[in-house]
Amino acid sequence: MYLKDRRNGDLVEILDLGALFDPFEASVSGRFHAGEEMQDTQSFTKQELIFPSGEALPRCWVDANYKQ
């Protein structure tokens, strides 16, 4: 799955979808998709990420208390 970095607009390939969907995880592993070479894996906080359309991540992915 690809998301966009809120700071610079580059696409980020998410490598750990389980962590992305888990509201108790604050960060996910991924790598930038920029340039011709495969980028190194790094950690991204969920607050840094948005959908490529510009929408925020669903609250149930980022807030463990979303039902309250």
C-alpha positions, 0 to 999 in steps of 0.5 A: 500500500502506498501513502503520502508523506505529509511533509514533502508529498513523496509516496511511501510504500508501507511494508507493515500493514498490520502496524498501519491498521493497529491503533496501538502502533504509533509508527510503521515501517516503509520506504520512500518511492522516489528516484530510480533506486530502491530506498532504505527502509525507515520508520514513519509516524502515522501523523506524517502519513496521509492518503495520496488523495490528501485525506487523513488516515482513518481515526480507527488506525491512529487512535486506540480510543476511537470508540469513545 
